[in-house]
Amino acid sequence: TIPFIGPETFEREVGRVFKARVGANESAFGISPKARQAMVDAVDSVGWYNDPENYDLRLALAQQYNVSVDEVGVAGGIDDLLGLVVRAFLEPGQVTVASAGSYLTYHYHIAGFDAVSHTVPYRNDRNDLDALIDAVHKTGSRLVYLSTPDNPTGTWHTAAEQQTFIDALPENCICILDEAYFEFAPEDAVLPIHPHDPRVIRMRTFSKAHGMAGARVGYAIAHPEIVTSFDKIRLHFNVNRIAQIGALASLGDQVFIRWVVDQVRAGRAEYETLGCDLDLPTLPSATNFVAFDCGTPERAQHIHDALIERSVFVRKPAVPPLDRLVRVTVGAPEERAVFAEVLREVC
Ligand SMILES: *Cc1c(COP(=O)(O)O)cnc(C)c1O
């Protein structure tokens, strides 16, 4: 099972670099200048081991969300956290529920730890919350995964819908709420942190709005017992020193994050207009990417391949009914111009 083929792999294969790197939902808008300076300064102390408790960052997160430090777990991105959850809660052969075509790394860990993935199809390009609940009840699953705002569609559920979903879960089922894109979501689409249901694990990351994907920092807000269960199995030096320090500084620069969110909103609007022009309608998105609807899987594959051929890195979901989509990250203005030009040519 391969969770993700990096753009570098393509580049090595074809022997040239991408002109626009808009396939992995990386931020095109850099990092906070405060985070940058903090990381530059931190280089001088990289000879020291990092704090294995990630304490300063956890404390800052706890203060930001008004929870206690022992309700915050930090790891090497959400990808790392997903592995910890699967390993902590699933025995080999046990079933977990998610949408078919949802975030691949989760399914990668399920395969890696020999658990079983029970999937339900998307409906109208959104996670089908009713079907997910039904599947949890039918399979007796102890774990269900939901990302909102969602990857790869960009669609989202309101906080009220999320709450109804959680309320409908059996007592002994834990919900992984993957909120990698929460910064980009409308206000009414972010579930309040309080009151915190012990069955819900909120997962967030510095990879998207904070622009620190390569630094690998993510965090979970969860019941202290769950955080403790992660501590038992995670690598104790799981987040490197420079990343911890950079994330802490970035967390303190919300002005920068608001600026990124504004830039992304403008870029999404541009993609929407482009999609309209080219008869590739875009899905509504509350993320830093936009899914273009190519109508059929064949057309999506052609457009995807032609873009890659012309050195524009994008991705295409593989699982129906999402396989008619091509997913494009909101790039910087120059990248968007390159993408638009090449897409017009391809169409
Ligand atoms: C990007 C993404 C992640 C990965 O986050 P990391 O913190 O970089 O591991 C997790 N979940 C979803 C839905 C994503 O799109």
The ligand as an ORCA input file, in Angstrom:
! r2SCAN-3c Opt
* xyz 0 1
  C      -3.018     17.286      4.421
  C      -3.905     16.408      5.214
  C      -3.421     15.751      6.336
  C      -1.943     15.691      6.602
  O      -1.562     16.420      7.615
  P      -0.078     16.304      8.173
  O      -0.235     17.021      9.453
  O       0.817     16.969      7.181
  O       0.263     14.874      8.348
  C      -4.297     15.044      7.130
  N      -5.595     14.949      6.795
  C      -6.089     15.541      5.701
  C      -7.531     15.407      5.407
  C      -5.253     16.274      4.873
  O      -5.724     16.800      3.748
*
